[in-house]
Amino acid sequence: MPTLNSLIRSAAAAQRRSEREAKRRQRELERQQKQLARMQELERASYEVNVFENHIDILISIHKDCGPLIDWQEILSSKPPRKPQKEDFSNHASSAQTNLNDFKPSIKDKIFRQTEKRRENLVKKIEDSKLRDEEEYAAAKDAYESELADWETSRRIADGIISNNVQAFLNAIDYTKPFSEIAQLGSSLNFQMENPSLIEATLRANGESVIPQETKTLLKSGKLSVKKMPKTRFYALYQDYVCACVLRVARELFALLPIDMVLVTATSDLLNTKTGHLEEQPILSAAIPRETFDRLNFDMLDPSDSMQNFIHKMKFLKTKGFQTVERINPSQVEQLTPPPLPKLTTRKVSPHQFIFLGHEQLAEIRQLRQAGKLEEAEAILLKGEPSPAVLDQIRMIASARAKNAKKEGDWAAVVKYLEGYSTYAEEWRDYAINMANQEPPSHTATDKKLLKMAKEKLAN
């Protein structure tokens, strides 16, 4: 028979078991909380890196977008908008009148004496519908008057442009405002024009503060790494950004106006060593002819390198950035010798034929390659845009296959794999250079020795 003490001990033991279970549950919840916090930290780190990379990409790819090409002759010959007719705006009233005409009181209406009330409601709906029709007609008239004014202004500008009226060219810029939503370009943009074939644009570019001071990358652990951006990369990005802005200004103007040349000068605040103050000074001036401009592949070019296609003035130091230059004046353009026209590509390759393989996709491909899934990795790479990074992964796959073939004594396969990559890289050499200003990666010294050995083995 249990005693009081035994009951107390049993109850205490049960309580301790309950406490141990609660403690275990608490530890489990704390572990899950830490795991959740870590997952959130990794997701936040990935998000911050994506935001950083996207910001950089937007800055140096401004030149890739452009407004529509304007055909001023088509605008001049266009017909005026159709004037709305009042009789076309009576649908609501007609429908309400039909409902009144078709009204037949039901037995319930007659029993509860609701016939007259329902008829009055239908009559009221007719009046409300007439008001609704009038409101829609008034709105249509307002829209018509706005469209008519736009049509008249557009035709007046088109007539002036076709007649080579310089003021009409400037009016077209002011009226269409092609740069109003491009805040990334700078704080102001001014235009001058003395003849209908050439326009001068002065762009006050955003300062160096537009480029982040720090880089953000993901470590192998998935954690965020924040480091101060190296000077050379910082200034290289700012150079690309300013040159991309210059290209975008020229591109919008060529799309809007039938001109032969755009003269763009970018200015920024630089230290005047004479006064010790920051002053607005020219940092890049370029004379851009349409004939040359139309030959460029904007999706693939490097903005800074593209300036070599034009008469331009730019002084840039890798560790100090832009230096002051003299502005190119219209009178100087004819006296300066323009660079040769860039060659038009004979290979009809569209970037839309490829898929873009970014940092995350290439990381997954590396994992496939390291796991020995070479065919699967190569199949994806061959569908990707042949950037130097993609070509390097293809080179590594060729290297791995050649080493496997060596182990099996298949020297012909060694030559096939290594020379196969060399042929593929040479085929896309110009594409890679235009895209990233970088040659396709060549074989390592080890693979070159292996290729030489394989050829010697086959020769004996």
C-alpha positions in Angstrom: 0.0 0.0 0.0 1.5 3.3 -1.0 2.5 5.7 1.7 2.3 9.4 1.7 6.1 9.7 1.1 5.9 7.3 -1.8 3.1 9.3 -3.4 5.1 12.5 -3.0 8.2 10.9 -4.5 6.1 9.5 -7.5 4.6 12.9 -8.0 8.0 14.6 -7.9 9.4 12.1 -10.4 6.5 12.7 -12.7 7.0 16.4 -12.4 10.8 16.0 -13.2 9.9 13.9 -16.2 7.5 16.5 -17.4 10.1 19.3 -16.8 12.7 17.2 -18.8 10.3 16.8 -21.6 9.5 20.5 -21.6 13.2 21.3 -21.5 13.9 19.0 -24.4 11.0 20.7 -26.3 12.4 24.1 -25.4 15.9 23.1 -26.7 14.3 21.8 -29.9 12.4 25.0 -30.5 15.5 27.1 -29.8 17.4 25.0 -32.3 14.7 25.5 -34.9 14.7 29.2 -34.2 18.4 29.4 -34.8 18.0 27.4 -38.0 15.2 29.7 -39.1 17.3 32.8 -38.3 20.2 31.3 -40.3 17.9 30.6 -43.3 16.6 34.2 -43.1 20.1 35.5 -42.9 21.2 33.5 -46.0 18.1 34.7 -47.9 18.8 38.3 -46.9 22.4 37.9 -47.9 21.4 36.6 -51.3 18.8 39.4 -51.7 21.4 42.1 -50.9 23.9 40.6 -53.4 21.2 40.5 -56.1 20.2 44.1 -55.4 23.9 45.2 -55.6 24.5 43.3 -58.9 21.2 44.6 -60.4 22.1 48.2 -59.5 25.5 47.9 -61.2 23.9 46.2 -64.2 21.4 49.1 -64.6 24.1 51.7 -64.5 26.3 50.2 -67.1 23.5 49.0 -69.5 21.6 52.3 -69.8 22.7 52.4 -73.5 20.8 49.1 -74.3 17.3 50.7 -74.1 15.9 53.3 -76.5 12.6 54.9 -77.4 10.7 54.1 -80.7 12.0 55.3 -84.1 9.9 58.3 -85.2 8.8 58.6 -88.8 8.0 62.3 -89.2 6.7 61.9 -92.8 4.1 59.4 -91.6 3.1 61.8 -88.8 2.7 64.6 -91.3 0.4 62.5 -93.6 -1.6 61.0 -90.7 -5.4 61.7 -90.5 -6.9 63.7 -87.6 -8.7 61.8 -84.8 -12.4 61.0 -85.3 -14.7 63.5 -83.6 -17.2 61.8 -81.2 -20.9 62.1 -82.1 -23.5 62.6 -79.5 -25.8 60.0 -81.0 -23.1 57.4 -80.3 -23.5 58.0 -76.6 -27.0 56.9 -75.8 -26.6 53.2 -75.0 -27.3 53.4 -71.3 -30.5 55.5 -71.8 -31.7 53.3 -74.6 -31.2 50.2 -72.5 -33.1 51.8 -69.6 -35.9 52.9 -71.9 -36.2 49.3 -73.2 -36.5 48.0 -69.7 -39.3 50.4 -69.0 -41.1 49.5 -72.3 -40.8 45.8 -71.6 -41.9 46.1 -67.9 -44.9 43.9 -67.0 -45.9 43.8 -63.4 -45.9 40.4 -61.8 -48.6 38.9 -59.6 -46.5 39.7 -56.5 -46.3 43.3 -57.7 -50.0 43.5 -58.0 -50.7 41.8 -54.6 -48.4 44.0 -52.7 -49.2 47.1 -54.8 -45.6 47.6 -55.9 -46.4 48.1 -59.6 -46.3 51.9 -59.6 -43.2 52.0 -57.4 -41.3 49.7 -59.7 -42.3 51.8 -62.7 -41.1 55.0 -61.0 -37.7 53.3 -60.3 -37.4 52.4 -64.0 -38.2 56.0 -65.0 -35.6 57.3 -62.6 -33.0 54.8 -64.1 -33.7 56.4 -67.5 -32.8 59.8 -66.1 -29.7 58.4 -64.4 -28.6 56.6 -67.6 -29.0 59.8 -69.6 -26.6 61.6 -67.2 -24.2 58.7 -67.5 -24.3 58.9 -71.3 -23.7 62.7 -71.1 -20.7 62.1 -68.8 -19.2 59.6 -71.2 -19.8 61.9 -74.2 -18.1 64.8 -72.3 -15.1 62.6 -71.4 -14.9 61.5 -75.1 -15.0 65.1 -76.2 -12.2 66.0 -73.8 -10.1 63.1 -75.0 -10.8 64.1 -78.6 -9.7 67.7 -78.1 -6.5 66.5 -76.4 -5.8 64.1 -79.2 -6.6 66.7 -81.8 -4.2 69.2 -80.2 -1.5 66.5 -80.0 -2.1 65.7 -83.7 -1.9 69.4 -84.7 1.2 70.0 -82.7 2.8 66.8 -84.0 2.0 67.7 -87.6 3.3 71.2 -87.1 6.6 69.8 -85.7 6.8 67.2 -88.5 6.3 69.9 -91.2 9.1 71.9 -89.6 11.5 69.0 -89.4 10.9 67.9 -93.0 11.5 71.5 -94.0 14.8 71.5 -92.0 13.6 74.1 -89.6 16.2 74.0 -86.7 13.7 75.2 -84.1 11.3 72.4 -85.0 14.0 69.9 -84.1 14.4 71.4 -80.7 10.6 71.6 -80.3 10.4 67.9 -81.0 12.8 67.2 -78.1 10.9 69.6 -75.8 7.5 68.1 -76.8 8.2 64.4 -76.7 10.6 64.6 -73.7 12.5 61.4 -74.5 14.8 61.9 -71.4 12.2 62.8 -68.8 12.2 59.3 -67.2 15.9 58.6 -67.4 17.0 59.9 -64.1 20.1 57.7 -64.2 21.5 59.8 -67.0 22.1 62.9 -64.9 20.7 66.1 -63.4 20.4 68.1 -66.6 20.5 67.9 -70.4 20.8 70.9 -72.7 20.7 71.0 -76.5 22.0 73.4 -79.2 21.5 73.3 -82.9 22.7 75.5 -85.7 22.0 73.3 -88.7 19.6 70.4 -89.3 22.3 67.8 -89.7 24.1 68.2 -86.3 22.9 68.6 -82.7 25.0 69.4 -79.6 24.0 67.8 -76.3 25.5 68.7 -72.9 24.9 66.1 -70.2 25.6 66.9 -66.6 26.3 63.4 -65.5 25.6 62.1 -62.0 28.7 62.2 -59.8 30.8 59.4 -58.6 28.4 58.8 -55.7 26.2 56.9 -58.2 28.7 54.0 -57.9 28.6 52.0 -54.6 31.6 52.3 -52.4 31.4 48.7 -51.3 31.1 45.3 -53.1 28.7 42.6 -51.9 29.3 38.9 -52.6 28.3 35.6 -51.2 30.8 33.4 -49.5 30.8 29.6 -50.0 29.0 29.4 -46.7 26.2 31.5 -48.2 27.0 34.5 -45.9 27.3 38.0 -47.1 30.7 39.5 -47.7 31.0 43.3 -47.8 34.3 44.8 -48.8 35.5 48.2 -49.9 35.4 48.4 -53.7 38.9 48.5 -55.2 39.7 51.9 -56.8 40.4 50.5 -60.2 37.0 48.7 -60.3 35.2 51.8 -58.9 36.6 54.1 -61.6 36.2 51.5 -64.3 32.5 51.2 -63.5 32.1 55.0 -63.4 33.8 55.3 -66.8 31.4 52.6 -68.3 28.5 54.4 -66.7 29.3 57.8 -68.2 30.1 56.3 -71.6 26.8 54.4 -71.5 25.0 57.6 -70.7 26.6 59.3 -73.7 25.6 56.4 -76.0 22.0 56.6 -74.6 21.7 60.3 -75.3 22.9 59.8 -78.9 20.7 56.8 -79.4 17.5 58.6 -78.3 18.3 61.6 -80.5 19.0 59.4 -83.6 15.7 57.6 -83.0 13.8 60.9 -82.6 15.4 63.2 -85.3 16.6 62.7 -88.9 20.1 64.1 -88.1 23.5 62.9 -89.3 25.6 63.6 -86.2 25.2 64.0 -82.4 27.9 65.9 -80.5 27.6 64.8 -76.8 29.7 66.4 -74.0 29.4 64.9 -70.5 30.3 67.2 -67.6 30.8 66.5 -63.9 32.1 68.3 -60.8 35.9 68.1 -60.7 38.4 69.8 -58.5 39.8 73.0 -60.0 43.4 73.0 -58.8 43.6 76.8 -59.4 40.7 77.7 -57.1 40.5 74.6 -54.8 36.8 74.3 -55.5 34.7 71.7 -57.3 33.5 73.0 -60.6 31.5 71.6 -63.5 33.9 70.6 -66.2 33.9 68.5 -69.4 35.0 64.9 -68.8 34.1 63.3 -72.1 33.2 64.8 -75.5 32.3 62.7 -78.5 31.3 63.4 -82.1 29.0 60.5 -83.1 28.0 60.1 -86.7 24.8 58.1 -87.5 26.6 56.0 -90.1 29.0 54.6 -87.5 26.4 54.5 -84.8 24.0 52.3 -86.8 26.8 49.6 -87.1 27.1 49.1 -83.4 25.8 46.1 -81.5 24.5 47.7 -78.3 23.8 44.5 -76.5 27.4 43.3 -76.9 29.7 46.3 -76.9 31.7 47.7 -73.9 30.6 51.4 -73.4 34.1 52.7 -72.6 35.7 50.8 -75.5 33.0 51.9 -77.9 34.3 55.5 -77.7 37.1 54.4 -80.0 34.6 54.3 -82.8 34.2 58.1 -82.7 36.2 61.3 -82.7 36.3 61.9 -78.9 38.2 63.5 -76.1 38.6 61.5 -72.9 41.4 61.5 -70.3 40.9 58.7 -67.8 43.3 57.4 -65.1 42.6 53.9 -63.6 43.2 55.1 -60.0 41.9 58.7 -60.3 39.1 58.5 -62.8 38.1 61.2 -65.3 40.3 64.3 -65.9 39.2 67.6 -67.5 39.2 67.6 -71.3 38.3 70.3 -73.9 34.9 70.2 -75.4 34.7 69.3 -79.1 33.0 72.1 -81.1 31.1 71.6 -84.3 33.7 73.5 -86.3 36.4 71.0 -85.1 34.5 67.9 -86.4 35.5 68.4 -90.0 39.1 69.1 -89.2 39.6 65.9 -87.1 40.2 62.6 -88.7 37.4 60.1 -87.8 38.2 56.5 -86.9 37.5 53.9 -89.6 34.0 52.5 -89.7 33.5 49.4 -87.5 33.1 46.3 -89.6 29.6 44.9 -89.9 29.4 41.3 -88.6 29.0 38.7 -91.3 27.8 36.1 -88.8 24.1 36.5 -88.2 24.0 35.8 -84.5 21.2 37.2 -82.3 21.6 37.2 -78.5 18.0 36.0 -78.3 19.2 32.6 -79.7 21.0 32.0 -76.4 20.0 31.7 -72.8 21.7 33.9 -70.3 23.8 32.0 -67.8 24.4 34.2 -64.7 26.4 33.7 -61.5 23.9 31.2 -60.0 23.5 29.1 -63.1 27.3 28.8 -63.6 27.6 27.7 -60.0 25.1 24.9 -60.6 27.0 23.9 -63.8 30.2 23.8 -61.8 28.6 21.4 -59.4 27.4 19.2 -62.2 30.9 19.2 -63.7 32.6 18.4 -60.4 30.1 15.5 -59.9 31.2 14.0 -63.2 28.0 14.9 -65.0 29.9 16.3 -68.0 27.3 15.7 -70.7 24.5 17.3 -68.7 26.7 20.4 -67.9 27.9 20.7 -71.5 24.4 20.5 -72.9 23.4 23.6 -70.8 26.6 25.5 -71.6 26.2 25.0 -75.4 22.7 26.7 -75.2 24.2 29.6 -73.2 25.6 32.9 -74.6 29.3 32.2 -75.3 30.7 34.6 -72.8 34.3 34.1 -71.5 32.9 32.6 -68.3 30.8 30.1 -70.3 33.7 29.3 -72.6 35.9 28.7 -69.6 33.4 26.1 -68.2 33.4 24.4 -71.7 37.2 24.4 -71.6 37.2 22.7 -68.2 34.8 20.0 -69.4 37.1 19.3 -72.4 40.1 19.1 -70.1 38.3 16.6 -67.8 37.3 14.4 -70.8 40.9 14.5 -72.1 42.3 13.4 -68.8 39.8 10.6 -68.6 40.8 9.5 -72.2 44.4 9.6 -71.2 43.8 7.1 -68.4 42.2 4.8 -70.9 45.1 5.3 -73.3 42.8 6.8 -76.0 45.1 9.4 -77.4 42.9 10.2 -80.4 40.1 11.2 -78.0 42.5 13.4 -76.1 43.2 15.3 -79.3 39.6 15.4 -80.2 38.4 16.9 -76.9 41.2 19.5 -76.6 41.3 20.6 -80.2 37.5 20.6 -80.2 37.4 23.3 -77.6 40.1 25.3 -79.4 37.9 25.2 -82.6 34.8 26.2 -80.7 36.6 29.1 -78.8 38.0 30.4 -82.1 34.5 30.3 -83.7 33.2 32.5 -80.9 36.3 34.6 -80.3 34.9 37.9 -81.8 31.6 37.4 -80.0 33.4 37.0 -76.6 35.6 40.1 -77.3 32.6 42.2 -78.3 30.6 41.1 -75.3 33.2 41.4 -72.5 36.3 42.8 -74.2 38.1 39.5 -73.3 39.6 36.7 -75.3 38.2 33.2 -74.8 40.2 31.3 -72.2 43.0 29.2 -73.6 44.2 25.8 -72.5 46.3 25.5 -69.4 49.9 24.7 -69.7 49.2 21.2 -68.4 46.5 20.6 -71.1 48.9 22.0 -73.8 51.5 19.5 -72.7 48.9 16.7 -72.7 47.8 17.7 -76.3 51.4 17.7 -77.4 52.0 14.2 -75.8 48.8 12.8 -77.4 49.9 14.0 -80.9 53.4 12.5 -80.4 51.8 9.2 -79.3 49.6 9.1 -82.4 52.6 9.9 -84.6 54.7 7.0 -83.4 
